[in-house]
Amino acid sequence: MSRDKRPRGRPPMPEGEAMDRQLTCRVRRSEETQMKAAAEKAGLSLAQWMRQVLLRAAGGSKPKPGKPPKAPGT
């Protein structure tokens, strides 16, 4: 039995789209709880919510096509 060999995994993202950096930030437990609640309320993962808040504070960023921006806490 021979099968067509296809590459495994997901295809690579176009140049400049992949998120290849990771930032670390220490927070208090109470702050984490607040952030998780805000992310959940916005319908986002904690990482997505944090990225939006930080980018907005840093001068804004354009949302990806097809994904409407969600303000924290809405």
N, C-alpha and C positions, 0 to 999 in steps of 0.2 A: 504494500500500500504506500503510494507516494502522495504526498500532499504538497500543494504550493507553499513555499516558505515565504511568509509575510513577516515584516518586522513586527516585533512585539512592542506593546505599549502604545502610548499616544504619540502622534507625529510631533516633531519639534515645532515650537512656536516661531513666528516670524522674528527676525532680528529686532531687538529692542523691546519686545513685548513680554518676554519671560521675566518673572520676578526672581532675581538671582541673589538678592541681598537680604539679610535678616538683621533686624535691630533688636536690642534688648533694653528693657526699661524696668526698673524695680518700682513696685507700687505697694501700698498697704493693702491688706485684705479687704478693708472697707471700700477702698477705691476700686479694687477689682470687682467687687460686688456691684458697685454703681455702674461701672463700665459695661459689665455683662448685661445688666438690666437695660441699659440704654441701647445696646446692640440688639438685644432680643426685641425690644419695642420697635426698633427700626427695621426688623426683619433681616438683620445681617448677622454674619458670624462676628465674633469679637475682633478678629484680624481685619475683616473688611471695614467694620465700623471705625477701628483705630486708624486705619489707612486713610479713610475719608476725612476724619477729624484732623489728623496731622497735616494732610495735604492742603486742606482748606486753610488751616492756620498758617501754613507756609506760603500762601499766596494763591492757592487754588489749583485745581487740575481739572481737566476735561474728563467726564465719565466715558467709559467704553461705549461704543455704539451698541444700541439695543438694551442697555442697562440704564434705566432712569436713575438719577441721583436721589438718594434718600438722606434727608437731613437727620442728624442725630436727635433722638428724642421724639421723632415723628413717626 
